[in-house]
């Protein structure tokens, strides 16, 4: 599965589309799409970025050409704008002067960058035990995070965010907690599901009729019921002055 297809899977999954719809749209099997999503527990993996200090593929190709010309490390480093020690470590790490190949060195560099770093839960057995105990009491990750901040206000190593707890539960490849603990979550999902935004119904009139659908005879206002916004009521007669009906004085 190509990187473009994986990106489309995560984009559509983030919008709440079902997996069978995603599989149909990208032309893949449902099992393949489900495997891609379940591989990281429904959590979209971080995009891979090359570090700024890392050698590029073009620089490695230039190193390979310099080695073929039997240039020294200082000459190669000056040509690509790198210290000679960087070139030396790069060559030694990938087979030496005689076996160095740019394509193989680039592939090995990508593989080394994929190594997952140990998380706080993996490094702290005390924090992991405290987390499991509270999860078994059906505490939510938000409650656990707040409780740890209250119990250990001066110990950052015993504090953890609720998002890290979710990642430890959902991402099986890096999960530090036991898989059975996911049943203690409120929604009891083994894979993270995207939130589907429900359309708001505020300000909507049920069974409304657009003004463009009104009948043609309403335009000339010939019928009293079609007189829109016009005052058609006659004003009541003004009462006469009380002295107007009085008999004249004799």
C-alpha positions as CSV (number, residue, x, y, z in Angstrom):
1,X,0.0,0.0,0.0
2,X,1.5,3.3,-1.1
3,X,2.0,6.3,1.2
4,X,-0.7,8.3,-0.7
5,X,-3.2,5.5,-0.1
6,X,-2.3,5.4,3.6
7,X,-2.8,9.2,3.8
8,X,-6.2,9.0,2.1
9,X,-7.2,6.2,4.5
10,X,-6.4,8.4,7.5
11,X,-8.0,11.4,6.0
12,X,-11.3,9.6,5.4
13,X,-11.1,7.8,8.7
14,X,-10.7,11.1,10.5
15,X,-13.9,12.4,8.8
16,X,-15.7,9.4,10.3
17,X,-16.2,7.3,7.1
18,X,-16.8,3.6,7.6
19,X,-13.9,1.3,6.6
20,X,-15.9,-0.5,3.9
21,X,-16.5,2.9,2.2
22,X,-12.8,3.8,2.5
23,X,-11.8,0.4,0.9
24,X,-14.3,0.9,-1.9
25,X,-13.0,4.5,-2.7
26,X,-9.3,3.6,-2.8
27,X,-9.8,0.2,-4.5
28,X,-8.4,-1.9,-1.7
29,X,-9.8,-4.8,0.3
30,X,-11.6,-4.3,3.6
31,X,-9.1,-6.5,5.3
32,X,-6.2,-4.4,4.1
33,X,-7.7,-1.2,5.2
34,X,-8.7,-2.6,8.6
35,X,-5.2,-3.9,9.1
36,X,-3.7,-0.5,8.4
37,X,-6.0,1.2,10.9
38,X,-5.7,-1.5,13.6
39,X,-1.9,-1.5,13.3
40,X,-1.7,1.7,15.3
41,X,-5.0,1.3,17.2
42,X,-6.9,3.8,15.1
43,X,-4.4,6.6,15.9
44,X,-2.9,8.3,12.9
45,X,0.9,7.9,12.9
46,X,3.1,10.9,12.9
47,X,4.4,11.8,9.5
48,X,8.0,10.9,8.9
49,X,10.3,14.0,8.8
50,X,14.0,14.0,7.9
51,X,16.0,15.8,10.6
52,X,17.7,18.9,9.4
53,X,21.2,17.7,10.3
54,X,20.7,14.3,8.5
55,X,22.4,13.7,5.2
56,X,20.2,13.8,2.2
57,X,20.1,11.2,-0.6
58,X,22.0,13.6,-3.0
59,X,24.7,14.1,-0.4
60,X,25.1,10.3,0.0
61,X,25.3,10.0,-3.8
62,X,28.1,12.6,-3.8
63,X,29.9,10.7,-1.1
64,X,29.7,7.5,-3.1
65,X,31.1,9.2,-6.2
66,X,33.9,10.7,-4.1
67,X,34.8,7.3,-2.7
68,X,34.9,5.9,-6.2
69,X,37.4,8.6,-7.2
70,X,39.4,7.7,-4.1
71,X,39.0,11.2,-2.6
72,X,39.8,11.8,1.0
73,X,37.1,12.5,3.6
74,X,38.1,16.1,3.9
75,X,37.7,16.7,0.1
76,X,34.3,15.0,0.1
77,X,33.2,16.9,3.1
78,X,34.3,20.2,1.6
79,X,32.4,19.4,-1.6
80,X,29.1,18.7,0.2
81,X,29.5,21.3,2.9
82,X,29.9,18.8,5.8
83,X,32.6,18.2,8.3
84,X,34.9,15.4,7.4
85,X,34.0,13.6,10.7
86,X,30.4,13.4,9.5
87,X,31.5,11.8,6.2
88,X,33.8,9.4,8.1
89,X,31.0,8.2,10.4
90,X,28.6,7.8,7.5
91,X,31.0,5.6,5.6
92,X,32.0,3.5,8.6
93,X,28.3,3.0,9.5
94,X,27.5,1.7,6.0
95,X,30.2,-0.8,5.1
96,X,33.4,1.2,4.7
97,X,35.0,2.8,1.6
98,X,34.8,-0.3,-0.6
99,X,31.2,-1.4,0.2
100,X,29.5,2.0,0.7
101,X,26.4,2.4,-1.6
102,X,24.3,5.5,-1.5
103,X,20.9,3.8,-2.0
104,X,21.6,1.2,0.7
105,X,22.9,3.9,3.1
106,X,19.7,5.9,2.5
107,X,17.5,2.9,3.1
108,X,19.3,2.0,6.3
109,X,19.0,5.6,7.6
110,X,15.2,5.5,7.1
111,X,15.0,2.2,9.0
112,X,17.1,3.6,11.9
113,X,14.8,6.7,12.2
114,X,11.8,4.4,12.7
115,X,12.9,3.0,16.0
116,X,10.3,3.9,18.6
117,X,11.5,5.8,21.6
118,X,10.6,4.5,25.1
119,X,7.7,6.2,26.6
120,X,7.3,7.5,30.2
121,X,5.1,4.5,31.0
122,X,7.7,2.1,29.8
123,X,10.5,3.7,31.8
124,X,8.5,4.1,35.1
125,X,7.2,0.9,36.6
126,X,5.7,2.8,39.5
127,X,3.7,5.1,37.2
128,X,2.6,2.1,35.1
129,X,1.4,0.2,38.2
130,X,-0.5,3.3,39.5
131,X,-2.1,3.7,36.0
132,X,-3.3,0.0,35.9
133,X,-4.7,0.2,39.4
134,X,-6.9,3.3,38.6
135,X,-8.0,1.9,35.3
136,X,-9.2,-1.3,36.9
137,X,-11.4,1.0,39.1
138,X,-13.0,2.2,35.9
139,X,-11.4,5.6,36.2
140,X,-11.3,7.6,32.9
141,X,-7.9,8.7,31.6
142,X,-9.0,12.3,32.3
143,X,-9.7,11.5,36.0
144,X,-6.4,9.6,36.3
145,X,-4.4,12.5,34.9
146,X,-6.0,14.9,37.3
147,X,-5.5,12.6,40.3
148,X,-1.8,12.1,39.6
149,X,-1.3,15.8,39.4
150,X,-2.9,16.2,42.9
151,X,-1.0,13.3,44.4
152,X,2.4,14.1,42.9
153,X,2.4,17.9,42.4
154,X,6.2,18.1,42.6
155,X,7.1,14.9,40.7
156,X,6.8,15.4,36.9
157,X,7.8,11.7,36.3
158,X,4.6,10.6,38.0
159,X,2.4,12.9,35.9
160,X,1.0,12.0,32.6
161,X,-1.6,13.4,30.2
162,X,-4.8,11.6,29.3
163,X,-3.8,11.5,25.7
164,X,-0.7,9.5,26.5
165,X,-2.9,7.0,28.4
166,X,-5.2,6.6,25.3
167,X,-2.1,6.1,23.1
168,X,-0.7,3.4,25.4
169,X,-4.0,1.6,25.3
170,X,-4.8,1.9,21.6
171,X,-1.4,1.7,19.9
172,X,-0.5,-2.0,20.3
173,X,3.0,-1.6,18.8
174,X,4.0,0.8,21.6
175,X,1.4,-0.2,24.2
176,X,2.9,-0.3,27.8
177,X,-0.4,-1.4,29.4
178,X,-2.0,-4.8,29.2
179,X,-4.5,-5.1,26.3
180,X,-7.2,-6.3,28.6
181,X,-7.4,-2.9,30.3
182,X,-9.2,-1.3,27.3
183,X,-12.4,-2.9,28.5
184,X,-12.3,-0.5,31.5
185,X,-12.7,2.5,29.2
186,X,-16.2,4.1,29.1
187,X,-16.7,3.3,25.4
188,X,-14.8,0.0,25.5
189,X,-13.2,0.4,22.1
190,X,-10.1,-1.5,21.2
191,X,-9.4,1.0,18.3
192,X,-9.8,4.7,18.4
193,X,-12.9,5.9,16.5
194,X,-13.1,9.4,14.9
195,X,-15.8,11.6,16.3
196,X,-18.6,12.3,13.8
197,X,-19.8,15.8,14.0
198,X,-23.6,15.9,14.1
199,X,-25.3,18.7,12.1
200,X,-26.8,21.4,14.3
201,X,-30.6,21.9,14.1
202,X,-30.6,25.3,15.7
203,X,-32.5,27.9,13.7
204,X,-34.1,25.4,11.4
205,X,-37.8,25.5,10.7
206,X,-39.4,22.1,10.2
207,X,-41.3,21.5,7.0
208,X,-40.4,25.0,5.8
209,X,-41.5,26.3,2.3
210,X,-39.1,28.5,0.5
211,X,-40.4,31.9,-0.7
212,X,-39.4,30.9,-4.2
213,X,-42.1,28.2,-4.1
214,X,-45.0,30.5,-3.5
215,X,-47.8,30.6,-6.2
216,X,-47.7,33.1,-9.1
217,X,-50.9,34.8,-8.1
218,X,-49.4,35.9,-4.9
219,X,-47.2,38.4,-6.8
220,X,-50.1,40.8,-7.8
221,X,-51.7,40.6,-4.3
222,X,-55.2,40.4,-5.7
223,X,-56.3,38.0,-2.9
224,X,-56.5,39.5,0.6
225,X,-54.6,36.5,2.0
226,X,-51.6,37.3,-0.2
227,X,-51.3,40.9,1.0
228,X,-47.9,40.6,2.6
229,X,-46.8,43.3,5.0
230,X,-49.6,45.7,3.9
231,X,-52.1,47.2,6.3
232,X,-55.6,46.5,5.1
233,X,-57.6,47.4,8.1
234,X,-59.7,50.5,8.1
235,X,-59.2,52.9,11.0
236,X,-62.1,53.0,13.5
237,X,-64.1,56.3,13.5
238,X,-62.9,58.9,15.9
239,X,-65.3,59.5,18.8
240,X,-67.1,62.9,18.6
241,X,-66.4,65.6,21.1
242,X,-68.6,65.4,24.2
243,X,-69.9,68.9,23.6
244,X,-70.9,68.4,20.0
245,X,-74.1,66.5,20.9
246,X,-75.1,68.7,23.8
247,X,-78.3,70.9,23.2
248,X,-77.7,74.4,22.5
249,X,-78.1,76.8,25.3
250,X,-81.3,78.9,25.3
